[in-house]
């Protein structure tokens, strides 16, 4: 997962995101301390632990935890591409985060066939509207 290069912090200054934070967000599974990743046909997927030899256990944190640790107070834009886990990351964030922390603009890979929750319907219920589409992504704004 990546975020725009700069964000406002509680002190009001613009902050460049450290590389380590971007990497830790790739494992931002909700309310879990670890996530299992496996490789398949050259890609990487999050998945339940099934004991596969191709699996790697990665410590994780929620999106809200990562933002709080960095004292982020607002998000202009957020792009999320987590291979079908968008619902498991975004829905807990929107349930727990104050509205002041909700991104004004989202770019979400459309892997809705893999989701347990209709993320687009949930975002619309929270005041987002579809601003555009590309081949694989949906842009939402509020």
C-alpha positions as semicolon CSV with decimal commas, in nm:
position;residue;x (nm);y (nm);z (nm)
1;X;0,000;0,000;0,000
2;X;0,130;0,344;-0,071
3;X;0,033;0,692;0,034
4;X;0,099;1,028;-0,127
5;X;0,456;1,137;-0,066
6;X;0,365;1,399;0,192
7;X;0,101;1,424;0,464
8;X;0,022;1,665;0,745
9;X;0,125;1,558;1,092
10;X;-0,008;1,676;1,426
11;X;0,253;1,954;1,418
12;X;0,118;2,077;1,083
13;X;0,436;2,013;0,889
14;X;0,451;1,812;0,567
15;X;0,629;1,482;0,621
16;X;0,806;1,255;0,374
17;X;0,702;0,892;0,434
18;X;0,986;0,668;0,544
19;X;1,038;0,360;0,328
20;X;0,996;0,130;0,629
21;X;0,643;0,260;0,688
22;X;0,542;0,192;0,330
23;X;0,669;-0,164;0,365
24;X;0,493;-0,221;0,697
25;X;0,165;-0,106;0,543
26;X;0,182;-0,389;0,293
27;X;0,096;-0,611;0,589
28;X;-0,177;-0,391;0,737
29;X;-0,425;-0,670;0,801
30;X;-0,705;-0,569;1,042
31;X;-0,679;-0,651;1,409
32;X;-0,416;-0,921;1,360
33;X;-0,058;-0,930;1,471
34;X;0,057;-1,146;1,180
35;X;-0,035;-1,201;0,817
36;X;0,060;-1,494;0,597
37;X;0,184;-1,423;0,245
38;X;0,229;-1,684;-0,025
39;X;0,358;-1,672;-0,378
40;X;0,154;-1,800;-0,669
41;X;0,246;-1,774;-1,036
42;X;0,496;-1,499;-0,963
43;X;0,263;-1,288;-0,746
44;X;0,215;-1,248;-0,375
45;X;-0,115;-1,294;-0,193
46;X;-0,233;-1,260;0,164
47;X;-0,409;-1,572;0,284
48;X;-0,504;-1,774;0,589
49;X;-0,229;-1,993;0,731
50;X;-0,262;-2,333;0,568
51;X;0,085;-2,465;0,652
52;X;0,211;-2,418;0,296
53;X;0,586;-2,432;0,245
54;X;0,553;-2,122;0,024
55;X;0,408;-1,913;0,307
56;X;0,586;-1,635;0,492
57;X;0,459;-1,502;0,826
58;X;0,483;-1,122;0,848
59;X;0,416;-0,910;1,159
60;X;0,143;-0,656;1,087
61;X;-0,059;-0,366;1,223
62;X;-0,383;-0,202;1,124
63;X;-0,389;0,097;0,893
64;X;-0,513;0,313;1,179
65;X;-0,231;0,193;1,406
66;X;0,028;0,279;1,141
67;X;-0,120;0,627;1,090
68;X;-0,139;0,692;1,464
69;X;0,221;0,582;1,515
70;X;0,330;0,841;1,259
71;X;0,102;1,113;1,405
72;X;-0,082;1,153;1,074
73;X;-0,382;1,384;1,115
74;X;-0,512;1,401;0,757
75;X;-0,483;1,211;0,430
76;X;-0,530;1,380;0,096
77;X;-0,501;1,066;-0,116
78;X;-0,460;0,695;-0,050
79;X;-0,393;0,422;-0,307
80;X;-0,454;0,067;-0,195
81;X;-0,366;-0,244;-0,395
82;X;-0,345;-0,541;-0,160
83;X;-0,448;-0,827;-0,386
84;X;-0,805;-0,875;-0,268
85;X;-0,765;-0,776;0,098
86;X;-0,894;-0,421;0,048
87;X;-1,212;-0,498;0,243
88;X;-1,028;-0,647;0,540
89;X;-0,806;-0,340;0,567
90;X;-1,039;-0,054;0,477
91;X;-1,359;-0,152;0,658
92;X;-1,203;-0,167;1,008
93;X;-1,026;0,162;0,932
94;X;-1,351;0,337;0,840
95;X;-1,528;0,187;1,143
96;X;-1,258;0,297;1,391
97;X;-1,093;0,610;1,248
98;X;-1,233;0,960;1,304
99;X;-1,381;1,114;0,990
100;X;-1,108;1,379;1,000
101;X;-0,863;1,101;0,909
102;X;-1,066;0,960;0,618
103;X;-0,888;1,023;0,287
104;X;-1,038;1,284;0,058
105;X;-0,944;1,072;-0,244
106;X;-0,902;0,694;-0,274
107;X;-0,767;0,477;-0,554
108;X;-0,870;0,116;-0,496
109;X;-0,784;-0,186;-0,706
110;X;-1,115;-0,346;-0,800
111;X;-1,085;-0,700;-0,668
112;X;-1,446;-0,694;-0,549
113;X;-1,496;-1,057;-0,651
114;X;-1,265;-1,154;-0,363
115;X;-1,419;-0,928;-0,096
116;X;-1,652;-1,040;0,181
117;X;-1,791;-0,684;0,202
118;X;-1,889;-0,451;-0,084
119;X;-1,628;-0,181;-0,023
120;X;-1,769;0,050;-0,290
121;X;-2,121;0,041;-0,138
122;X;-1,975;0,099;0,210
123;X;-1,774;0,397;0,085
124;X;-2,078;0,546;-0,089
125;X;-2,272;0,511;0,238
126;X;-1,992;0,715;0,401
127;X;-2,022;0,999;0,151
128;X;-1,777;0,892;-0,120
129;X;-1,865;0,898;-0,487
130;X;-1,699;0,731;-0,782
131;X;-1,475;0,985;-0,954
132;X;-1,340;0,759;-1,228
133;X;-1,220;0,417;-1,334
134;X;-0,919;0,273;-1,506
135;X;-0,871;-0,082;-1,624
136;X;-0,809;-0,212;-1,270
137;X;-0,871;0,079;-1,032
138;X;-1,166;0,279;-0,904
139;X;-1,120;0,637;-0,787
140;X;-1,344;0,754;-0,505
141;X;-1,368;1,104;-0,356
142;X;-1,561;1,289;-0,088
